[in-house]
């Protein structure tokens, strides 16, 4: 038996059995689903809440907790081991009795909604393109805010949230109905030989502007634009071969998304290999 303030379950080692993470008495324990009677200590001093979720999108469950006023992730390796903790966001919340991880902003990345201990409020932390989290808004109830859960309560395809204590309060997601517009989509830029390709989420329509900066350029310059077709926009460059360039891409949307920027990449422009003629 273990004294616990919170638990999280997931198949952290991918053996087909649920594993358990327990926080309590100032420590965090990992219990393998195969040998639950032999816990492994992961950390000292975690807060009152913990969750298992794939934060970085590598298909391996990670551990999320709050430690010393910070949101911390232990990234899973897929075999029941975890990397050193990484701080994702700082808060002024000393007690977090509960939180939930879900894609509230609709951009394909997990966000965090946490309840603030001994208050009537919950805070939404939205995951940014670089993997960090930024607080975007505060939600209120008329009593203690505890135990948040996510779900599409009104059937509109967007995740809502409910939390409370003796009374449960539901907050419906109106992300795309606000005047500030939806969250920006994730844009991915890749390069092969002379071809640049920008990928955007399904359903996005518009154009992509491509920019390049050479080793002696003071700033990036536009080298072309292309429409988004089936989630992709592609151009072929005429830049000098053998040089490493820094490429950027910006999406400008006509559909449900407004705009988004891809992380810059460095690529050496080369000609594709020529096919040898086959002699008969």
Secondary structure, DSSP 4 states (H G I P E B T S, - for coil): ----SEEEEE-TT-SSS-EEEEEETTEEEEE-SS-TTS-EEEEES--S-EEEE-SSSSSS-EEEEEETTEEEEE-B-SSS-BPPPEEEEE-S-S---EEEEE-SSSSSS-EEEEEPTTSSEEEEEEE-TTS-EEEEEEEE-SS--EEEEEE-TTSSSS-EEEEESSSEEEE---GGGSTT-PPPPP-EEEEETTEEEEE--TT--EEEEEEEE-TT-SS-EEEEEEE-BTTEEEEE--PPTT-EEEEEEEEEESSS--EEEEEEEEEE--PPPPPPPPP-
